[in-house]
Amino acid sequence: KQEVTQIPAALSVPEGENLVLNCSFTDSAIYNLQWFRQDPGKGLTSLLLIQSSQREQTSGRLNASLDKSSGRSTLYIAASQPGDSATYLCAASDPYNFNKFYFGSGTKLNVKP
Amino acid sequence: AAGVIQSPRHLIKEKRETATLKCYPIPRHDTVYWYQQGPGQDPQFLISFYEKMQSDKGSIPDRFSAQQFSDYHSELNMSSLELGDSALYFCASSLGSGNSYEQYFGPGTRLTVT
């Protein structure tokens, strides 16, 4: 079973700042890793998916990297905006059952205007 | 673009009652996943189906059952409801035959057990 940890649990930054969210997982034999955004009381919005053969994925101001050997992934958000305020969750697949994801507890981001 | 549809969006039940949650995956997606997210908790995997067959099972109580139908929609049946079952239940879908298995989540069903 994967154990997924996200640090920090909460982060508050001024608008315009670049920031990095961290995710670590215990079993490096993952199939893929997915980053999500969740607004309060809402569903999960997929941001980026990184397959095990990839090192990074980019979408707009977001860049996610994957280092399987160290069991780490980072989500980089450039030029943060107040609309980025949400909880960011990473989910790593079970090493033997790639249909099953294990979620971290998330990083709650607050971008101050 | 079409997204994952879940119904109902909100459900209030009393203890020991039964609830049925429905999930309609993105068209052409053949894999459905169910997750439970308790208050302040991260989503916990319950069960998944691929091509109408159960493909994996997580921390799903014996009081819960689920199935995927011929049109690929799925239903989660919950019996003998307990207060601790109050949570947000997410359904996600993916194209199982693809090589990325990216999961797309629905908006969730908020179940409150009183």
Interface residues (C-beta under 8 A of the other chain):
Chain A: Y31 N32 Q34 F36 G41 K42 G43 L44 T45 S46 L49 Q51 L89 A91 S93 D94 N97 F98 N99 K100 F101 Y102 F103 G104 S105 G106
Chain B: T31 Y33 Q41 D42 P43 Q44 F45 S48 Y50 S55 D56 G58 L88 F90 A92 S94 G96 N99 S100 Y101 E102 Q103 Y104 F105 G106 P107 G108 R110
